[in-house]
């Protein structure tokens, strides 16, 4: 068992949320009419019989036992990721450009800055990049790496107009630029800059589970993420980054009970199954996060989440407005229908602003779409067909 397996991170937060959910269920079931003021009595839950309350308590205890059992089973799992990395074509600072080989159109994958790049190369049977390389596509992966001393001072402009553009310049041919999650926003900005420069380094753009309108579905949750940022200012100044557990805490505001639900489900799975093995690999990846450079944290969380700068046309990179309506390249948008981190409405707002776009909506979640048990049919195959169909 990996000695570093401490997930789900931060553990105390997720246990506390589960306890709050259980406590809330009990409190809501009691009859407080006799003590509440008149103007609140109408909102109180009707009294439950002793038998109903006993059944509720048994169900809460069952759910709590399942949660603990799921976490314990995950921590006991003997899975360790052992995939050998492909060669690096280029590197700068902590970043590397990994070459997955293959004969066919070149695709440069751009992951998020807050998670490890290997979600696209998770395990032997769950690697989008190796699958594509064996089927007529030549994938490259930009691994941002851990932010070192230099990267801790980076803004989004430094990452996009600097490091990403130099990675593009290191490639031997024009590419399809494919961004996943936050990486899709970086890829969009880079594609717009490439088109404005007229050098033809980007021939098409793919956006996988990429947010755009952060207020489209639940503006209150997005604003809560931004409102938590000032509380982190001391940490930002001390370390130059927003640490992993702080990031996870903020994103838990978007889906506070999601972690508990999936670990309860894992408790009932056959631990020797391919599904359970993939669950452990995904959770290891989630726990193996990357801190976010302080300037990027301020710009993305306060700007994207708080002020919704992208959807309002106010986000700029090196002075150039990031406006998807200006992009004339062929585009591909994959919007997973069960995505809790990037709601479908947020991603659809981006697709709606692209001129020449192919849209798919897989029945999958944010991670399951790229690395789940049905990822091949949900995303890999339609993405490959679109790339090979470009002329």
C-alpha positions as YAML, in Angstrom:
chain: A
units: angstrom
residues:
- id: 1
  name: UNK
  ca: [0.00, 0.00, 0.00]
- id: 2
  name: UNK
  ca: [1.40, 3.46, -0.88]
- id: 3
  name: UNK
  ca: [2.65, 5.15, 2.28]
- id: 4
  name: UNK
  ca: [1.33, 8.51, 1.06]
- id: 5
  name: UNK
  ca: [-2.29, 7.36, 0.69]
- id: 6
  name: UNK
  ca: [-4.14, 9.81, 2.91]
- id: 7
  name: UNK
  ca: [-7.24, 10.51, 0.86]
- id: 8
  name: UNK
  ca: [-9.83, 11.65, 0.55]
- id: 9
  name: UNK
  ca: [-8.16, 15.00, 1.16]
- id: 10
  name: UNK
  ca: [-8.69, 16.80, 3.43]
- id: 11
  name: UNK
  ca: [-10.08, 13.84, 5.36]
- id: 12
  name: UNK
  ca: [-11.31, 15.79, 8.41]
- id: 13
  name: UNK
  ca: [-13.36, 18.09, 6.18]
- id: 14
  name: UNK
  ca: [-15.17, 15.23, 4.44]
- id: 15
  name: UNK
  ca: [-15.85, 13.41, 7.71]
- id: 16
  name: UNK
  ca: [-17.21, 16.64, 9.18]
- id: 17
  name: UNK
  ca: [-19.48, 17.19, 6.18]
- id: 18
  name: UNK
  ca: [-20.82, 13.64, 6.52]
- id: 19
  name: UNK
  ca: [-21.49, 14.25, 10.23]
- id: 20
  name: UNK
  ca: [-23.25, 17.54, 9.46]
- id: 21
  name: UNK
  ca: [-25.46, 15.80, 6.90]
- id: 22
  name: UNK
  ca: [-26.39, 13.08, 9.39]
- id: 23
  name: UNK
  ca: [-27.02, 15.56, 12.21]
- id: 24
  name: UNK
  ca: [-29.12, 17.71, 9.92]
- id: 25
  name: UNK
  ca: [-31.29, 14.72, 9.01]
- id: 26
  name: UNK
  ca: [-31.97, 14.00, 12.67]
- id: 27
  name: UNK
  ca: [-32.61, 17.64, 13.59]
- id: 28
  name: UNK
  ca: [-35.01, 18.08, 10.68]
- id: 29
  name: UNK
  ca: [-36.97, 15.04, 11.83]
- id: 30
  name: UNK
  ca: [-37.71, 16.31, 15.33]
- id: 31
  name: UNK
  ca: [-40.80, 18.35, 16.11]
- id: 32
  name: UNK
  ca: [-39.67, 21.78, 17.32]
- id: 33
  name: UNK
  ca: [-43.10, 23.45, 17.01]
- id: 34
  name: UNK
  ca: [-43.48, 23.85, 20.75]
- id: 35
  name: UNK
  ca: [-40.36, 25.96, 21.08]
- id: 36
  name: UNK
  ca: [-40.16, 27.84, 17.77]
- id: 37
  name: UNK
  ca: [-41.63, 31.35, 17.40]
- id: 38
  name: UNK
  ca: [-45.02, 31.60, 15.71]
- id: 39
  name: UNK
  ca: [-43.59, 32.93, 12.45]
- id: 40
  name: UNK
  ca: [-41.36, 29.83, 12.09]
- id: 41
  name: UNK
  ca: [-43.76, 27.11, 13.18]
- id: 42
  name: UNK
  ca: [-45.20, 26.58, 9.72]
- id: 43
  name: UNK
  ca: [-41.76, 25.66, 8.42]
- id: 44
  name: UNK
  ca: [-41.07, 23.01, 11.06]
- id: 45
  name: UNK
  ca: [-41.07, 19.34, 10.07]
- id: 46
  name: UNK
  ca: [-44.10, 17.33, 11.23]
- id: 47
  name: UNK
  ca: [-43.45, 15.14, 14.21]
- id: 48
  name: UNK
  ca: [-42.21, 11.60, 13.49]
- id: 49
  name: UNK
  ca: [-43.35, 8.57, 15.39]
- id: 50
  name: UNK
  ca: [-40.77, 6.83, 17.59]
- id: 51
  name: UNK
  ca: [-40.67, 3.98, 15.07]
- id: 52
  name: UNK
  ca: [-39.98, 6.38, 12.17]
- id: 53
  name: UNK
  ca: [-37.24, 8.14, 14.12]
- id: 54
  name: UNK
  ca: [-35.64, 4.80, 15.04]
- id: 55
  name: UNK
  ca: [-35.65, 3.76, 11.37]
- id: 56
  name: UNK
  ca: [-34.04, 7.08, 10.40]
- id: 57
  name: UNK
  ca: [-31.29, 6.64, 12.99]
- id: 58
  name: UNK
  ca: [-30.60, 3.11, 11.73]
- id: 59
  name: UNK
  ca: [-30.28, 4.42, 8.15]
- id: 60
  name: UNK
  ca: [-27.90, 7.18, 9.25]
- id: 61
  name: UNK
  ca: [-25.76, 4.65, 11.13]
- id: 62
  name: UNK
  ca: [-25.72, 2.42, 8.05]
- id: 63
  name: UNK
  ca: [-24.54, 5.29, 5.87]
- id: 64
  name: UNK
  ca: [-21.85, 6.29, 8.36]
- id: 65
  name: UNK
  ca: [-20.55, 2.70, 8.57]
- id: 66
  name: UNK
  ca: [-20.49, 2.49, 4.77]
- id: 67
  name: UNK
  ca: [-18.49, 5.72, 4.54]
- id: 68
  name: UNK
  ca: [-15.86, 4.54, 7.04]
- id: 69
  name: UNK
  ca: [-15.73, 1.12, 5.37]
- id: 70
  name: UNK
  ca: [-15.21, 2.70, 1.96]
- id: 71
  name: UNK
  ca: [-12.39, 4.95, 3.16]
- id: 72
  name: UNK
  ca: [-10.71, 2.06, 4.99]
- id: 73
  name: UNK
  ca: [-10.96, -0.20, 1.92]
- id: 74
  name: UNK
  ca: [-9.45, 2.50, -0.28]
- id: 75
  name: UNK
  ca: [-6.54, 2.97, 2.11]
- id: 76
  name: UNK
  ca: [-5.91, -0.79, 2.23]
- id: 77
  name: UNK
  ca: [-5.90, -1.18, -1.56]
- id: 78
  name: UNK
  ca: [-2.64, -2.58, -2.93]
- id: 79
  name: UNK
  ca: [-2.77, -0.71, -6.26]
- id: 80
  name: UNK
  ca: [0.31, 1.36, -7.20]
- id: 81
  name: UNK
  ca: [0.65, 3.22, -10.51]
- id: 82
  name: UNK
  ca: [3.65, 1.79, -12.37]
- id: 83
  name: UNK
  ca: [3.29, 3.14, -15.92]
- id: 84
  name: UNK
  ca: [6.59, 4.14, -17.51]
- id: 85
  name: UNK
  ca: [6.58, 7.74, -18.74]
- id: 86
  name: UNK
  ca: [7.26, 8.50, -22.40]
- id: 87
  name: UNK
  ca: [10.28, 10.62, -23.37]
- id: 88
  name: UNK
  ca: [10.24, 14.39, -22.90]
- id: 89
  name: UNK
  ca: [10.56, 16.35, -26.14]
- id: 90
  name: UNK
  ca: [11.07, 19.70, -24.36]
- id: 91
  name: UNK
  ca: [11.29, 21.06, -20.83]
- id: 92
  name: UNK
  ca: [11.39, 24.41, -19.12]
- id: 93
  name: UNK
  ca: [11.48, 24.99, -15.39]
- id: 94
  name: UNK
  ca: [9.23, 22.36, -13.83]
- id: 95
  name: UNK
  ca: [7.26, 21.74, -17.06]
- id: 96
  name: UNK
  ca: [7.80, 19.00, -19.65]
- id: 97
  name: UNK
  ca: [6.37, 18.10, -23.04]
- id: 98
  name: UNK
  ca: [5.85, 14.33, -23.16]
- id: 99
  name: UNK
  ca: [5.77, 12.53, -26.52]
- id: 100
  name: UNK
  ca: [3.46, 9.50, -26.67]
- id: 101
  name: UNK
  ca: [4.42, 8.60, -30.24]
- id: 102
  name: UNK
  ca: [2.09, 7.30, -32.91]
- id: 103
  name: UNK
  ca: [1.71, 8.05, -36.59]
- id: 104
  name: UNK
  ca: [-0.94, 10.60, -37.49]
- id: 105
  name: UNK
  ca: [-2.18, 14.09, -36.66]
- id: 106
  name: UNK
  ca: [-0.45, 15.72, -33.69]
- id: 107
  name: UNK
  ca: [-2.58, 16.63, -30.67]
- id: 108
  name: UNK
  ca: [-1.19, 18.61, -27.74]
- id: 109
  name: UNK
  ca: [-3.13, 17.96, -24.54]
- id: 110
  name: UNK
  ca: [-3.20, 20.77, -21.96]
- id: 111
  name: UNK
  ca: [-4.33, 19.70, -18.46]
- id: 112
  name: UNK
  ca: [-5.41, 21.81, -15.52]
- id: 113
  name: UNK
  ca: [-2.86, 23.61, -13.36]
- id: 114
  name: UNK
  ca: [-4.33, 22.18, -10.14]
- id: 115
  name: UNK
  ca: [-4.08, 18.45, -10.85]
- id: 116
  name: UNK
  ca: [-1.42, 16.12, -12.16]
- id: 117
  name: UNK
  ca: [-1.32, 15.70, -15.93]
- id: 118
  name: UNK
  ca: [-1.38, 11.90, -15.77]
- id: 119
  name: UNK
  ca: [-5.18, 11.68, -15.48]
- id: 120
  name: UNK
  ca: [-4.99, 11.34, -19.28]
- id: 121
  name: UNK
  ca: [-2.53, 8.46, -18.83]
- id: 122
  name: UNK
  ca: [-3.91, 7.01, -15.61]
- id: 123
  name: UNK
  ca: [-3.25, 3.29, -15.96]
- id: 124
  name: UNK
  ca: [-2.62, 0.69, -18.65]
- id: 125
  name: UNK
  ca: [-6.31, 0.06, -19.26]
- id: 126
  name: UNK
  ca: [-7.31, 3.70, -18.68]
- id: 127
  name: UNK
  ca: [-4.96, 5.83, -20.79]
- id: 128
  name: UNK
  ca: [-6.59, 8.07, -23.36]
- id: 129
  name: UNK
  ca: [-3.19, 9.05, -24.71]
- id: 130
  name: UNK
  ca: [-1.84, 5.52, -25.25]
- id: 131
  name: UNK
  ca: [-5.17, 4.46, -26.77]
- id: 132
  name: UNK
  ca: [-5.01, 7.34, -29.28]
- id: 133
  name: UNK
  ca: [-1.33, 6.68, -30.10]
- id: 134
  name: UNK
  ca: [-2.25, 3.13, -31.11]
- id: 135
  name: UNK
  ca: [-5.05, 4.33, -33.40]
- id: 136
  name: UNK
  ca: [-3.64, 6.87, -35.81]
- id: 137
  name: UNK
  ca: [-3.13, 9.93, -33.59]
- id: 138
  name: UNK
  ca: [0.16, 11.36, -32.25]
- id: 139
  name: UNK
  ca: [-0.53, 12.71, -28.73]
- id: 140
  name: UNK
  ca: [1.71, 15.04, -26.76]
- id: 141
  name: UNK
  ca: [1.08, 15.99, -23.13]
- id: 142
  name: UNK
  ca: [2.13, 19.24, -21.47]
- id: 143
  name: UNK
  ca: [2.95, 18.28, -17.88]
- id: 144
  name: UNK
  ca: [2.98, 21.56, -15.95]
- id: 145
  name: UNK
  ca: [4.78, 19.97, -12.99]
- id: 146
  name: UNK
  ca: [4.95, 21.21, -9.42]
- id: 147
  name: UNK
  ca: [5.26, 25.03, -9.20]
- id: 148
  name: UNK
  ca: [8.84, 25.81, -8.24]
- id: 149
  name: UNK
  ca: [10.31, 29.12, -7.21]
- id: 150
  name: UNK
  ca: [9.91, 30.62, -10.68]
- id: 151
  name: UNK
  ca: [6.40, 29.32, -11.32]
- id: 152
  name: UNK
  ca: [5.11, 30.60, -7.97]
- id: 153
  name: UNK
  ca: [5.26, 34.10, -9.43]
- id: 154
  name: UNK
  ca: [3.42, 33.13, -12.61]
- id: 155
  name: UNK
  ca: [0.15, 34.70, -13.70]
- id: 156
  name: UNK
  ca: [-2.19, 33.11, -16.23]
- id: 157
  name: UNK
  ca: [-0.49, 35.23, -18.89]
- id: 158
  name: UNK
  ca: [2.89, 33.75, -17.92]
- id: 159
  name: UNK
  ca: [1.54, 30.23, -18.32]
- id: 160
  name: UNK
  ca: [-0.35, 30.86, -21.57]
- id: 161
  name: UNK
  ca: [1.63, 33.51, -23.48]
- id: 162
  name: UNK
  ca: [4.89, 32.15, -22.08]
- id: 163
  name: UNK
  ca: [5.23, 28.49, -21.27]
- id: 164
  name: UNK
  ca: [2.37, 27.08, -23.36]
- id: 165
  name: UNK
  ca: [3.37, 29.05, -26.44]
- id: 166
  name: UNK
  ca: [6.99, 27.94, -26.12]
- id: 167
  name: UNK
  ca: [5.83, 24.32, -25.81]
- id: 168
  name: UNK
  ca: [3.86, 24.80, -29.02]
- id: 169
  name: UNK
  ca: [6.93, 26.22, -30.73]
- id: 170
  name: UNK
  ca: [8.93, 23.12, -29.73]
- id: 171
  name: UNK
  ca: [6.62, 20.80, -31.67]
- id: 172
  name: UNK
  ca: [7.66, 19.77, -35.19]
- id: 173
  name: UNK
  ca: [4.26, 20.45, -36.79]
- id: 174
  name: UNK
  ca: [0.96, 22.28, -36.29]
- id: 175
  name: UNK
  ca: [-1.31, 20.60, -33.75]
- id: 176
  name: UNK
  ca: [-4.81, 20.15, -32.56]
- id: 177
  name: UNK
  ca: [-4.80, 21.86, -29.17]
- id: 178
  name: UNK
  ca: [-6.88, 19.91, -26.62]
- id: 179
  name: UNK
  ca: [-7.55, 21.31, -23.16]
- id: 180
  name: UNK
  ca: [-9.07, 19.44, -20.23]
- id: 181
  name: UNK
  ca: [-10.99, 21.30, -17.51]
- id: 182
  name: UNK
  ca: [-9.08, 24.48, -16.60]
- id: 183
  name: UNK
  ca: [-6.61, 23.48, -19.31]
- id: 184
  name: UNK
  ca: [-9.35, 24.11, -21.86]
- id: 185
  name: UNK
  ca: [-9.49, 27.77, -20.90]
- id: 186
  name: UNK
  ca: [-5.71, 28.01, -21.26]
- id: 187
  name: UNK
  ca: [-5.88, 26.23, -24.63]
- id: 188
  name: UNK
  ca: [-8.65, 28.54, -25.87]
- id: 189
  name: UNK
  ca: [-6.60, 31.63, -24.99]
- id: 190
  name: UNK
  ca: [-3.51, 30.14, -26.68]
- id: 191
  name: UNK
  ca: [-5.49, 29.26, -29.82]
- id: 192
  name: UNK
  ca: [-6.84, 32.82, -30.06]
- id: 193
  name: UNK
  ca: [-3.32, 34.22, -29.65]
- id: 194
  name: UNK
  ca: [-1.97, 31.84, -32.31]
- id: 195
  name: UNK
  ca: [-4.71, 32.90, -34.73]
- id: 196
  name: UNK
  ca: [-3.98, 36.58, -34.05]
- id: 197
  name: UNK
  ca: [-0.26, 36.01, -34.68]
- id: 198
  name: UNK
  ca: [-1.03, 34.16, -37.90]
- id: 199
  name: UNK
  ca: [1.71, 31.54, -37.51]
- id: 200
  name: UNK
  ca: [-0.59, 28.53, -37.95]
- id: 201
  name: UNK
  ca: [0.74, 26.49, -35.01]
- id: 202
  name: UNK
  ca: [-2.82, 25.53, -33.96]
- id: 203
  name: UNK
  ca: [-5.07, 23.91, -36.58]
- id: 204
  name: UNK
  ca: [-8.07, 23.05, -34.39]
- id: 205
  name: UNK
  ca: [-9.22, 23.25, -30.77]
- id: 206
  name: UNK
  ca: [-10.76, 20.63, -28.48]
- id: 207
  name: UNK
  ca: [-12.31, 21.54, -25.12]
- id: 208
  name: UNK
  ca: [-12.98, 18.70, -22.69]
- id: 209
  name: UNK
  ca: [-15.16, 19.47, -19.65]
- id: 210
  name: UNK
  ca: [-14.12, 23.11, -19.91]
- id: 211
  name: UNK
  ca: [-15.96, 25.74, -17.86]
- id: 212
  name: UNK
  ca: [-16.86, 29.17, -19.19]
- id: 213
  name: UNK
  ca: [-19.91, 30.73, -17.54]
- id: 214
  name: UNK
  ca: [-19.17, 30.11, -13.86]
- id: 215
  name: UNK
  ca: [-22.50, 31.62, -12.82]
- id: 216
  name: UNK
  ca: [-24.65, 29.71, -15.33]
- id: 217
  name: UNK
  ca: [-26.07, 27.12, -12.96]
- id: 218
  name: UNK
  ca: [-25.22, 28.08, -9.38]
- id: 219
  name: UNK
  ca: [-23.79, 31.57, -9.03]
- id: 220
  name: UNK
  ca: [-24.01, 31.42, -5.21]
- id: 221
  name: UNK
  ca: [-21.64, 28.44, -5.01]
- id: 222
  name: UNK
  ca: [-19.19, 30.08, -7.39]
- id: 223
  name: UNK
  ca: [-19.21, 33.26, -5.34]
- id: 224
  name: UNK
  ca: [-18.63, 31.26, -2.14]
- id: 225
  name: UNK
  ca: [-15.43, 29.89, -3.66]
- id: 226
  name: UNK
  ca: [-14.26, 33.44, -4.41]
- id: 227
  name: UNK
  ca: [-15.32, 34.71, -0.99]
- id: 228
  name: UNK
  ca: [-13.07, 32.13, 0.68]
- id: 229
  name: UNK
  ca: [-10.00, 33.52, -1.11]
- id: 230
  name: UNK
  ca: [-9.32, 36.42, 1.32]
- id: 231
  name: UNK
  ca: [-9.20, 33.90, 4.16]
- id: 232
  name: UNK
  ca: [-6.28, 32.23, 2.35]
- id: 233
  name: UNK
  ca: [-4.30, 35.42, 1.79]
- id: 234
  name: UNK
  ca: [-1.85, 34.69, 4.60]
- id: 235
  name: UNK
  ca: [-1.06, 31.28, 3.12]
- id: 236
  name: UNK
  ca: [-0.73, 32.78, -0.37]
- id: 237
  name: UNK
  ca: [1.82, 35.32, 0.83]
- id: 238
  name: UNK
  ca: [3.75, 32.84, 2.97]
- id: 239
  name: UNK
  ca: [4.16, 30.01, 0.43]
- id: 240
  name: UNK
  ca: [3.52, 31.78, -2.87]
- id: 241
  name: UNK
  ca: [0.84, 29.16, -3.61]
- id: 242
  name: UNK
  ca: [-2.65, 28.05, -2.70]
- id: 243
  name: UNK
  ca: [-1.94, 24.61, -1.14]
- id: 244
  name: UNK
  ca: [-3.65, 21.41, -2.26]
- id: 245
  name: UNK
  ca: [-5.84, 20.95, 0.82]
- id: 246
  name: UNK
  ca: [-6.94, 24.57, 0.68]
- id: 247
  name: UNK
  ca: [-7.95, 24.10, -2.95]
- id: 248
  name: UNK
  ca: [-9.84, 20.91, -2.13]
- id: 249
  name: UNK
  ca: [-11.63, 22.66, 0.72]
- id: 250
  name: UNK
  ca: [-12.77, 25.45, -1.57]
- id: 251
  name: UNK
  ca: [-13.97, 23.09, -4.30]
- id: 252
  name: UNK
  ca: [-15.85, 21.03, -1.70]
- id: 253
  name: UNK
  ca: [-18.19, 24.03, -1.47]
- id: 254
  name: UNK
  ca: [-19.39, 23.21, -4.99]
- id: 255
  name: UNK
  ca: [-20.32, 19.58, -4.14]
- id: 256
  name: UNK
  ca: [-20.10, 19.21, -0.34]
- id: 257
  name: UNK
  ca: [-21.44, 15.65, -0.05]
- id: 258
  name: UNK
  ca: [-20.09, 14.12, -3.27]
- id: 259
  name: UNK
  ca: [-17.04, 12.54, -1.61]
- id: 260
  name: UNK
  ca: [-19.13, 10.77, 1.01]
- id: 261
  name: UNK
  ca: [-21.53, 9.41, -1.60]
- id: 262
  name: UNK
  ca: [-18.82, 7.87, -3.79]
- id: 263
  name: UNK
  ca: [-16.97, 6.25, -0.86]
- id: 264
  name: UNK
  ca: [-20.22, 4.71, 0.37]
- id: 265
  name: UNK
  ca: [-20.69, 3.29, -3.10]
- id: 266
  name: UNK
  ca: [-17.11, 1.97, -3.13]
- id: 267
  name: UNK
  ca: [-17.76, 0.14, 0.15]
- id: 268
  name: UNK
  ca: [-20.23, -2.11, -1.64]
- id: 269
  name: UNK
  ca: [-18.08, -2.83, -4.70]
- id: 270
  name: UNK
  ca: [-16.16, -6.01, -5.40]
- id: 271
  name: UNK
  ca: [-12.65, -4.81, -4.52]
- id: 272
  name: UNK
  ca: [-11.09, -7.20, -7.05]
- id: 273
  name: UNK
  ca: [-13.11, -5.75, -9.94]
- id: 274
  name: UNK
  ca: [-11.75, -3.52, -12.71]
- id: 275
  name: UNK
  ca: [-14.18, -0.82, -11.58]
- id: 276
  name: UNK
  ca: [-12.81, -0.83, -8.01]
- id: 277
  name: UNK
  ca: [-9.22, -0.81, -9.24]
- id: 278
  name: UNK
  ca: [-9.95, 2.21, -11.41]
- id: 279
  name: UNK
  ca: [-11.67, 3.96, -8.49]
- id: 280
  name: UNK
  ca: [-8.50, 3.61, -6.40]
- id: 281
  name: UNK
  ca: [-6.35, 4.92, -9.27]
- id: 282
  name: UNK
  ca: [-8.60, 7.96, -9.69]
- id: 283
  name: UNK
  ca: [-8.66, 8.70, -5.96]
- id: 284
  name: UNK
  ca: [-4.86, 8.44, -5.81]
- id: 285
  name: UNK
  ca: [-4.71, 10.99, -8.62]
- id: 286
  name: UNK
  ca: [-7.13, 13.32, -6.84]
- id: 287
  name: UNK
  ca: [-5.05, 13.12, -3.64]
- id: 288
  name: UNK
  ca: [-1.87, 13.80, -5.64]
- id: 289
  name: UNK
  ca: [-2.83, 17.41, -6.39]
- id: 290
  name: UNK
  ca: [-0.69, 20.40, -7.27]
- id: 291
  name: UNK
  ca: [-0.70, 23.77, -5.47]
- id: 292
  name: UNK
  ca: [-1.71, 26.78, -7.51]
- id: 293
  name: UNK
  ca: [0.62, 29.76, -7.97]
- id: 294
  name: UNK
  ca: [-0.67, 32.66, -5.88]
- id: 295
  name: UNK
  ca: [-1.18, 35.13, -8.78]
- id: 296
  name: UNK
  ca: [-3.13, 32.47, -10.72]
- id: 297
  name: UNK
  ca: [-5.23, 31.65, -7.64]
- id: 298
  name: UNK
  ca: [-6.20, 35.30, -7.22]
- id: 299
  name: UNK
  ca: [-6.97, 35.76, -10.93]
- id: 300
  name: UNK
  ca: [-8.89, 32.52, -11.43]
- id: 301
  name: UNK
  ca: [-10.84, 32.32, -8.17]
- id: 302
  name: UNK
  ca: [-11.66, 35.99, -7.76]
- id: 303
  name: UNK
  ca: [-12.03, 36.62, -11.50]
- id: 304
  name: UNK
  ca: [-13.52, 33.48, -13.03]
- id: 305
  name: UNK
  ca: [-15.52, 32.30, -10.01]
- id: 306
  name: UNK
  ca: [-16.31, 35.58, -8.28]
- id: 307
  name: UNK
  ca: [-16.73, 38.15, -11.08]
- id: 308
  name: UNK
  ca: [-17.41, 35.65, -13.91]
- id: 309
  name: UNK
  ca: [-14.90, 37.54, -16.05]
- id: 310
  name: UNK
  ca: [-14.69, 34.90, -18.80]
- id: 311
  name: UNK
  ca: [-18.41, 34.84, -19.64]
- id: 312
  name: UNK
  ca: [-18.64, 38.63, -19.29]
- id: 313
  name: UNK
  ca: [-15.85, 39.17, -21.84]
- id: 314
  name: UNK
  ca: [-13.51, 40.73, -19.29]
- id: 315
  name: UNK
  ca: [-10.77, 38.07, -19.14]
- id: 316
  name: UNK
  ca: [-7.61, 39.08, -20.98]
- id: 317
  name: UNK
  ca: [-4.28, 37.39, -21.57]
- id: 318
  name: UNK
  ca: [-1.37, 39.72, -22.35]
- id: 319
  name: UNK
  ca: [-3.96, 42.36, -23.21]
- id: 320
  name: UNK
  ca: [-5.90, 40.21, -25.70]
- id: 321
  name: UNK
  ca: [-9.55, 39.54, -24.83]
- id: 322
  name: UNK
  ca: [-10.33, 35.82, -24.66]
- id: 323
  name: UNK
  ca: [-13.43, 35.82, -26.85]
- id: 324
  name: UNK
  ca: [-14.45, 32.39, -28.21]
- id: 325
  name: UNK
  ca: [-16.68, 34.01, -30.83]
- id: 326
  name: UNK
  ca: [-13.54, 35.27, -32.58]
- id: 327
  name: UNK
  ca: [-12.16, 31.77, -33.13]
- id: 328
  name: UNK
  ca: [-12.58, 30.56, -36.73]
- id: 329
  name: UNK
  ca: [-10.84, 27.19, -36.24]
- id: 330
  name: UNK
  ca: [-12.75, 23.88, -36.10]
- id: 331
  name: UNK
  ca: [-13.65, 23.11, -32.49]
- id: 332
  name: UNK
  ca: [-14.77, 20.08, -30.48]
- id: 333
  name: UNK
  ca: [-16.57, 20.35, -27.14]
- id: 334
  name: UNK
  ca: [-17.18, 17.42, -24.79]
- id: 335
  name: UNK
  ca: [-19.61, 18.32, -22.02]
- id: 336
  name: UNK
  ca: [-20.14, 15.45, -19.57]
- id: 337
  name: UNK
  ca: [-23.77, 15.32, -18.48]
- id: 338
  name: UNK
  ca: [-23.01, 14.23, -14.89]
- id: 339
  name: UNK
  ca: [-20.18, 16.67, -14.23]
- id: 340
  name: UNK
  ca: [-20.45, 18.17, -10.73]
- id: 341
  name: UNK
  ca: [-17.27, 20.24, -10.90]
- id: 342
  name: UNK
  ca: [-18.06, 21.87, -14.26]
- id: 343
  name: UNK
  ca: [-21.85, 22.01, -14.64]
- id: 344
  name: UNK
  ca: [-23.09, 21.30, -18.16]
- id: 345
  name: UNK
  ca: [-24.62, 24.78, -18.40]
- id: 346
  name: UNK
  ca: [-21.19, 26.35, -17.80]
- id: 347
  name: UNK
  ca: [-19.54, 24.33, -20.57]
- id: 348
  name: UNK
  ca: [-22.47, 24.73, -22.99]
- id: 349
  name: UNK
  ca: [-22.08, 28.49, -22.76]
- id: 350
  name: UNK
  ca: [-18.61, 28.10, -24.26]
- id: 351
  name: UNK
  ca: [-19.77, 25.82, -27.08]
- id: 352
  name: UNK
  ca: [-22.56, 28.26, -27.91]
- id: 353
  name: UNK
  ca: [-19.99, 30.97, -28.61]
- id: 354
  name: UNK
  ca: [-17.84, 28.93, -31.02]
- id: 355
  name: UNK
  ca: [-18.49, 29.23, -34.76]
- id: 356
  name: UNK
  ca: [-17.52, 25.80, -36.11]
- id: 357
  name: UNK
  ca: [-18.08, 23.37, -33.28]
- id: 358
  name: UNK
  ca: [-18.87, 19.68, -32.85]
- id: 359
  name: UNK
  ca: [-20.52, 19.02, -29.47]
- id: 360
  name: UNK
  ca: [-20.91, 15.73, -27.61]
- id: 361
  name: UNK
  ca: [-22.50, 15.25, -24.18]
- id: 362
  name: UNK
  ca: [-21.33, 11.92, -22.75]
- id: 363
  name: UNK
  ca: [-23.35, 10.40, -19.92]
- id: 364
  name: UNK
  ca: [-20.37, 10.58, -17.59]
- id: 365
  name: UNK
  ca: [-18.78, 12.66, -14.86]
- id: 366
  name: UNK
  ca: [-15.86, 15.06, -14.94]
- id: 367
  name: UNK
  ca: [-13.18, 12.37, -14.44]
- id: 368
  name: UNK
  ca: [-15.14, 9.38, -15.69]
- id: 369
  name: UNK
  ca: [-15.37, 10.93, -19.15]
- id: 370
  name: UNK
  ca: [-11.60, 10.81, -19.64]
- id: 371
  name: UNK
  ca: [-10.60, 7.81, -17.50]
- id: 372
  name: UNK
  ca: [-13.69, 5.89, -16.43]
- id: 373
  name: UNK
  ca: [-14.76, 2.39, -17.40]
- id: 374
  name: UNK
  ca: [-16.84, 3.73, -20.31]
- id: 375
  name: UNK
  ca: [-14.40, 6.48, -21.39]
- id: 376
  name: UNK
  ca: [-13.53, 4.73, -24.66]
- id: 377
  name: UNK
  ca: [-17.07, 4.98, -26.01]
- id: 378
  name: UNK
  ca: [-17.95, 8.19, -24.16]
- id: 379
  name: UNK
  ca: [-15.00, 10.31, -25.34]
- id: 380
  name: UNK
  ca: [-11.94, 8.57, -26.81]
- id: 381
  name: UNK
  ca: [-13.64, 7.15, -29.89]
- id: 382
  name: UNK
  ca: [-15.66, 10.27, -30.88]
- id: 383
  name: UNK
  ca: [-12.63, 12.49, -30.23]
- id: 384
  name: UNK
  ca: [-10.40, 10.28, -32.40]
- id: 385
  name: UNK
  ca: [-12.98, 10.26, -35.20]
- id: 386
  name: UNK
  ca: [-13.20, 14.07, -35.09]
- id: 387
  name: UNK
  ca: [-9.40, 14.50, -35.20]
- id: 388
  name: UNK
  ca: [-8.97, 12.06, -38.08]
- id: 389
  name: UNK
  ca: [-11.85, 13.76, -39.91]
- id: 390
  name: UNK
  ca: [-10.13, 17.16, -39.94]
- id: 391
  name: UNK
  ca: [-8.68, 18.18, -43.28]
...
